Amino acid sequence: MINIDRHELLRLVDSEGAQVVDVLLADEYERTHIPGAVSIPLKEFTPEAVSGLSKTDPVVVYCHDGL
């Protein structure tokens, strides 16, 4: 795992086509997701759930639980 800041996220999305995955629960995703992020709740994070993601582009996974 690598922690990145906002600037690095934007660089990865803009220059490398990074995919952004939000692992919050669906209702939290609806309220507070990063524009362009896809929702795959952590409890549903399985090989099947991520099969639609590109295997060649970077993937950035994030959450925020308020703690």
C-alpha positions as CSV (number, residue, x, y, z in Angstrom):
1,M,0.0,0.0,0.0
2,I,1.2,3.5,-0.9
3,N,-0.4,6.6,0.5
4,I,-0.7,9.5,-2.0
5,D,-1.9,13.0,-1.8
6,R,-4.5,14.8,-3.9
7,H,-1.9,16.1,-6.4
8,E,-0.5,12.6,-7.0
9,L,-4.1,11.3,-7.5
10,L,-4.8,13.9,-10.1
11,R,-1.5,13.1,-11.8
12,L,-2.2,9.4,-11.9
13,V,-5.7,9.9,-13.3
14,D,-4.7,12.5,-15.9
15,S,-1.4,11.1,-17.1
16,E,-1.7,7.3,-16.4
17,G,-5.5,6.7,-16.7
18,A,-5.7,5.6,-13.1
19,Q,-9.0,4.1,-12.0
20,V,-10.4,5.4,-8.7
21,V,-12.3,2.9,-6.5
22,D,-14.3,4.0,-3.5
23,V,-14.7,1.1,-0.9
24,L,-17.3,2.9,1.3
25,L,-20.8,1.5,1.7
26,A,-23.1,2.4,-1.1
27,D,-25.0,5.1,0.7
28,E,-21.8,6.8,1.8
29,Y,-20.5,6.6,-1.7
30,E,-23.6,8.4,-3.0
31,R,-23.0,11.2,-0.5
32,T,-19.3,11.7,-0.7
33,H,-17.4,10.0,-3.6
34,I,-14.7,11.5,-5.7
35,P,-16.1,12.4,-9.1
36,G,-15.3,9.5,-11.5
37,A,-14.8,7.0,-8.8
38,V,-16.5,3.6,-9.0
39,S,-18.1,2.0,-6.0
40,I,-17.0,-1.4,-4.8
41,P,-17.8,-1.6,-1.1
42,L,-15.0,-3.2,0.9
43,K,-17.3,-6.1,2.0
44,E,-17.9,-6.8,-1.7
45,F,-14.2,-6.4,-2.8
46,T,-13.8,-9.8,-4.5
47,P,-12.1,-11.0,-7.7
48,E,-15.5,-10.9,-9.4
49,A,-16.2,-7.4,-8.2
50,V,-12.9,-6.0,-9.6
51,S,-13.0,-8.0,-12.8
52,G,-14.3,-4.9,-14.7
53,L,-11.2,-2.9,-13.8
54,S,-8.3,-2.6,-16.2
55,K,-5.4,-4.9,-15.4
56,T,-3.0,-2.5,-17.1
57,D,-4.0,0.9,-15.6
58,P,-3.2,1.9,-12.0
59,V,-5.9,1.5,-9.4
60,V,-6.3,3.9,-6.5
61,V,-8.5,2.6,-3.7
62,Y,-9.8,4.9,-1.0
63,C,-12.2,5.2,1.9
64,H,-13.0,7.6,4.7
65,D,-14.7,6.3,7.8
66,G,-14.7,9.4,9.9
67,L,-12.4,8.0,12.5
